[in-house]
Amino acid sequence: MKTQVICFANNKGGSGKSTTCANVGYCLTQLGKKVLMIDGDMQLNLSLSFFSDDQVLDYAQGDMNLYYAIKNQRDLKNYIVHTPYENLDMIPSSTLMSSIEYELFTKWQREYILKKCLGTIVDSEEYDYILIDAPPTLGGWVMNILCAADKVVIPVEATPWGLFGLGNMFEFLDQVKQIAPQLEVHGIVVTKVDTRKNYFKQTFEVLHDLEDVHVFDTFIRVDSSVEWSQDNNMPIMAYKRSCRSAQEYMSLTEEIVNRK
């Protein structure tokens, strides 16, 4: 099977993007897949989902991270580190990612630098999936991530302001598709759901009215177990397999895999 590159993106912060990316990545390994995670966000949340704070800072401050590789246009296969979990590898981030836009600005064909740096890994077909966590912005670096991806999953939180900025996200995706026609919106996943609140129903109604956009059936409810797992730098499925969120992320992962 050809390696699939999926990015998780939303220009609104707090959408549960990194949490969703991390947990889907781990659940894919439970389905027998080999996965590479790429932390494209200067907030380091994806890296912190698998490594201790000290370890993440070590990666961020050294030269074994995404920022260093992209800045110098290096082959990313030399920047892969193993997580504590089988069949799950990572290219960690750096807080310096905040200045990556500046680094890319003068480069030739700057929208395709990540795609080029990923070329060897994708062509080797060593991984079934490469998952990329994008920062909550719309700019040259997110464009790089989308140009390198086959599919984008958009997490949206079920709160009164969860849909804020989604229109901008779709306009941006339309622009990207002009230079990356292979890119598909794989679907929207609704996160941070509290079924007792009305926004949950409103969010779903608005999303289902959007034309040509798939909304995944599985939604992710608010669950304190997720926060506990994050405190322990673990994906929820590894931390507490029996909890509700673990089952929800597993169900979402199966939907992502089975949706063509």
C-alpha positions in Angstrom: 0.0 0.0 0.0 1.2 3.5 -0.9 2.1 5.7 2.0 -0.8 8.1 2.8 0.0 11.5 4.1 -2.8 13.0 6.3 -2.5 16.4 8.0 -4.7 17.7 10.8 -5.3 21.4 10.4 -7.6 24.2 11.7 -6.6 27.9 11.8 -8.5 28.2 15.1 -6.5 27.2 18.1 -8.0 24.9 20.8 -9.8 22.7 18.3 -8.3 19.5 19.7 -6.1 19.2 16.6 -2.9 17.9 18.2 -4.8 15.6 20.5 -6.7 14.1 17.6 -3.6 13.7 15.5 -1.7 12.0 18.4 -4.5 9.6 19.3 -5.4 8.6 15.7 -1.6 8.0 15.2 -1.5 5.6 18.1 -4.8 3.9 17.2 -3.5 3.2 13.7 -0.6 1.2 15.2 -3.3 -0.8 17.0 -4.8 -1.6 13.6 -1.4 -3.0 12.6 -0.2 0.1 10.7 3.2 1.6 10.8 3.0 5.4 11.4 5.3 8.4 11.3 4.1 11.5 13.1 5.4 14.9 12.2 5.1 17.8 14.7 4.7 20.9 12.6 3.6 23.2 15.4 5.9 25.4 17.5 3.7 24.6 20.6 5.2 21.0 20.6 1.9 19.4 21.7 2.2 16.4 19.4 5.8 15.7 20.6 4.5 16.1 24.2 1.9 13.4 23.6 4.6 10.8 23.3 7.7 12.1 25.1 8.5 13.6 28.5 8.8 17.4 28.8 12.6 17.1 29.2 13.0 14.9 26.2 10.9 17.2 24.0 13.0 20.2 25.1 16.1 18.3 24.3 14.9 17.7 20.8 13.6 21.3 20.4 16.9 22.8 21.5 19.2 20.4 19.5 19.4 20.0 15.8 17.3 16.7 15.6 14.1 18.5 14.8 11.8 19.6 11.9 12.9 23.2 12.0 16.5 22.4 11.5 15.7 20.0 8.6 13.4 22.4 6.8 15.6 25.4 7.2 18.5 23.5 5.7 16.3 21.5 3.2 17.6 18.1 4.5 16.2 14.7 3.9 13.8 14.1 6.8 14.6 10.4 7.0 17.7 11.4 9.1 15.4 13.2 11.6 13.2 10.3 12.7 13.2 9.3 16.3 11.4 6.3 17.8 8.7 6.8 20.3 8.2 4.4 23.2 5.5 2.6 21.2 6.0 0.0 18.5 5.6 1.0 14.9 5.2 4.7 15.9 8.0 7.1 15.0 8.2 10.9 15.2 9.9 13.9 13.7 9.9 16.3 16.7 9.3 20.1 16.5 11.1 23.1 17.8 9.9 26.4 19.3 11.9 28.0 16.5 9.2 26.8 14.1 7.6 30.2 14.8 10.2 31.7 12.5 9.9 29.1 9.7 7.8 31.5 7.5 10.7 33.9 7.4 13.2 31.1 6.6 11.0 29.9 3.7 10.3 33.3 2.3 13.2 33.6 -0.1 13.5 29.9 -1.1 12.8 28.6 -4.6 9.5 26.8 -4.9 8.9 27.5 -1.2 5.5 25.8 -1.1 7.0 22.4 -1.9 10.0 22.3 0.5 8.4 19.9 3.0 7.1 17.7 0.2 10.7 17.5 -1.2 12.2 16.8 2.2 9.7 14.0 2.7 10.2 12.5 -0.7 12.6 9.7 0.3 10.4 8.6 3.2 7.2 8.6 1.1 8.9 6.8 -1.9 10.3 4.1 0.4 6.7 3.1 1.5 8.2 2.1 4.9 5.2 3.7 6.6 1.5 3.1 6.0 0.6 6.6 7.2 2.4 9.9 7.8 0.4 12.2 10.1 1.3 15.9 10.3 0.1 18.3 13.0 -0.2 21.8 11.4 0.0 25.0 13.5 -3.3 27.0 14.0 -2.4 29.5 11.3 -2.9 30.1 7.6 0.3 30.9 5.9 3.3 29.7 3.9 4.2 26.9 6.4 0.7 25.5 6.6 0.6 25.7 2.8 3.8 23.6 2.8 2.1 21.0 5.0 -1.0 20.9 2.8 1.1 20.6 -0.4 2.8 17.6 1.1 -0.5 15.9 2.2 -2.9 13.7 0.3 -5.7 14.4 2.8 -6.7 16.9 5.4 -8.8 16.2 8.5 -10.2 19.3 10.2 -11.1 19.0 13.9 -13.8 21.5 15.0 -14.8 22.0 18.7 -18.5 21.9 19.6 -18.5 25.3 21.4 -20.2 28.6 20.5 -17.0 29.8 18.8 -15.8 26.4 17.4 -17.0 27.2 13.9 -15.3 30.6 13.9 -12.9 31.0 11.0 -13.9 27.8 9.3 -14.9 29.8 6.2 -11.4 31.2 6.0 -10.0 27.7 6.3 -12.0 26.5 3.3 -11.0 29.6 1.2 -7.4 28.8 2.0 -7.8 25.2 1.0 -9.3 26.3 -2.3 -6.2 28.4 -2.9 -3.9 25.5 -2.0 -5.7 23.1 -4.3 -4.7 25.3 -7.3 -1.1 24.3 -6.7 -1.8 20.9 -4.9 -4.7 19.4 -6.9 -4.2 16.0 -5.2 -5.3 17.4 -1.8 -8.7 16.1 -0.5 -10.7 17.3 2.5 -11.0 13.9 4.1 -13.6 15.1 6.6 -14.4 17.2 9.7 -14.3 15.6 13.2 -16.3 17.3 16.0 -14.3 17.4 19.3 -14.9 18.6 22.8 -18.5 17.6 22.7 -20.7 18.0 25.8 -24.0 16.3 24.8 -25.8 18.2 27.5 -25.2 21.5 25.7 -27.1 22.9 22.7 -24.0 23.9 20.8 -23.4 20.3 20.1 -26.6 20.0 18.0 -26.0 23.4 16.4 -22.5 22.6 15.4 -23.6 19.4 13.7 -26.5 21.1 12.0 -24.2 23.8 10.5 -21.6 21.3 9.4 -24.1 19.0 7.8 -25.4 21.9 5.7 -22.0 22.5 4.2 -21.8 21.2 0.6 -19.3 18.5 -0.4 -17.8 18.2 3.1 -17.9 14.9 4.9 -18.5 15.0 8.7 -17.3 11.9 10.5 -20.0 10.0 12.4 -17.7 9.6 15.4 -17.4 12.6 17.6 -15.0 13.1 20.6 -16.6 14.0 23.9 -15.1 16.0 26.7 -13.3 13.5 29.0 -11.0 14.1 31.9 -9.1 10.9 31.1 -7.7 12.7 28.0 -6.2 15.4 30.3 -4.7 12.8 32.6 -3.2 11.0 29.6 -1.6 14.3 28.4 -0.2 15.0 31.9 1.5 11.6 31.6 2.7 12.2 28.0 0.7 9.3 26.7 -2.0 8.7 24.1 -5.3 7.9 25.7 -5.4 4.3 24.3 -2.0 3.5 25.9 -3.0 5.3 29.1 -6.5 3.9 29.7 -7.7 1.6 27.0 -11.1 1.0 28.5 -12.2 4.6 28.8 -14.8 6.2 26.6 -12.4 8.5 24.7 -10.1 5.7 23.8 -13.0 3.9 22.2 -14.1 7.1 20.4 -10.6 7.7 19.0 -10.4 4.1 17.9 -13.8 4.4 16.1 -12.7 7.6 14.4 -9.5 6.0 13.3 -11.4 3.1 11.7 -13.6 5.7 9.9 -10.5 7.6 8.6 -9.0 4.3 7.3 -12.1 3.0 5.7 -13.2 6.2 4.0 -11.9 6.2 0.5 
